[in-house]
Amino acid sequence: MEKSAIHRLIGGVKRYLHLQRDFVMLTLAEKLTVLLTVLLAGGIVLLLAALVLIFGSLAVSAQLAEWTGSVAAGHCIVAAFYLVLGIVVWLNRKRWIANPIAGFLATLLLEDLDGKSKDEKD
């Protein structure tokens, strides 16, 4: 009779481990879906923003060329603006880029299925 109880216990443990593995796989699939959705949407927005930036830059450059009388001067002014903007972004890259991405990933990976983080459960 003890062998029967041990076999049932072993069977129950195997089933539990199988269910835990399935749960982890489903949770991983859900989190990957959210991550890929954010990446795809961000990529589309980035592409559209780049197009707006390019055409806006051309318009500003053309207007500056009219005001300065030189196409080269208009392009150089726009290029200088982007150089300064690039330097500002580079100097603030941790605050503006790295920290928000790390926060998003931490929230995504530490959030449970019910929407609460692991810290909120305790």
Backbone hydrogen bonds, N-H to C=O, Kabsch-Sander energy under -0.5 kcal/mol:
donor,donor_aa,acceptor,acceptor_aa,energy
5,A,1,M,-1.7
6,I,2,E,-2.4
7,H,3,K,-2.7
8,R,4,S,-2.2
9,L,5,A,-2.4
10,I,6,I,-2.8
11,G,7,H,-2.6
12,G,8,R,-2.6
13,V,9,L,-2.4
14,K,10,I,-2.5
15,R,11,G,-2.3
16,Y,12,G,-2.5
17,L,13,V,-2.7
18,H,14,K,-2.3
19,L,15,R,-2.6
20,Q,16,Y,-2.5
21,R,17,L,-2.2
22,D,18,H,-2.2
23,F,19,L,-2.4
24,V,20,Q,-2.4
25,M,21,R,-2.4
26,L,22,D,-2.4
27,T,23,F,-2.5
28,L,24,V,-2.6
29,A,25,M,-2.4
30,E,26,L,-2.3
31,K,27,T,-2.4
32,L,28,L,-2.6
33,T,29,A,-2.1
34,V,30,E,-2.1
35,L,31,K,-2.4
36,L,32,L,-2.9
37,T,33,T,-2.2
38,V,34,V,-2.3
39,L,35,L,-2.4
40,L,36,L,-2.6
41,A,37,T,-2.7
42,G,38,V,-2.6
43,G,39,L,-2.3
44,I,40,L,-2.2
45,V,41,A,-2.5
46,L,42,G,-2.5
47,L,43,G,-2.4
48,L,44,I,-2.4
49,A,45,V,-2.7
50,A,46,L,-2.3
51,L,47,L,-2.0
52,V,48,L,-2.3
53,L,49,A,-2.6
54,I,50,A,-2.6
55,F,51,L,-2.5
56,G,52,V,-2.6
57,S,53,L,-2.4
58,L,54,I,-2.2
59,A,55,F,-2.0
60,V,56,G,-2.6
61,S,57,S,-2.8
62,A,58,L,-2.3
63,Q,59,A,-2.3
64,L,60,V,-2.8
65,A,61,S,-2.2
66,E,62,A,-1.7
67,W,63,Q,-2.1
68,T,64,L,-2.9
69,G,65,A,-1.8
74,G,70,S,-1.9
75,H,71,V,-2.2
76,C,72,A,-2.5
77,I,73,A,-2.3
78,V,74,G,-1.9
79,A,75,H,-2.5
80,A,76,C,-2.5
81,F,77,I,-2.1
82,Y,78,V,-2.1
83,L,79,A,-2.1
84,V,80,A,-2.4
85,L,81,F,-2.6
86,G,82,Y,-2.6
87,I,83,L,-2.1
88,V,84,V,-2.3
89,V,85,L,-2.4
90,W,86,G,-2.5
91,L,87,I,-2.4
92,N,88,V,-1.4
93,R,90,W,-1.1
96,W,92,N,-2.8
97,I,93,R,-2.2
98,A,93,R,-2.2
99,N,94,K,-3.0
101,I,97,I,-1.9
102,A,98,A,-2.6
103,G,99,N,-2.6
104,F,100,P,-2.4
105,L,101,I,-2.6
106,A,102,A,-2.5
107,T,103,G,-2.4
108,L,104,F,-2.7
109,L,105,L,-2.9
110,L,106,A,-2.2
111,E,107,T,-1.2
112,D,116,K,-2.4
115,G,112,D,-1.7
118,K,110,L,-1.0
121,K,117,S,-0.9
122,D,118,K,-0.8
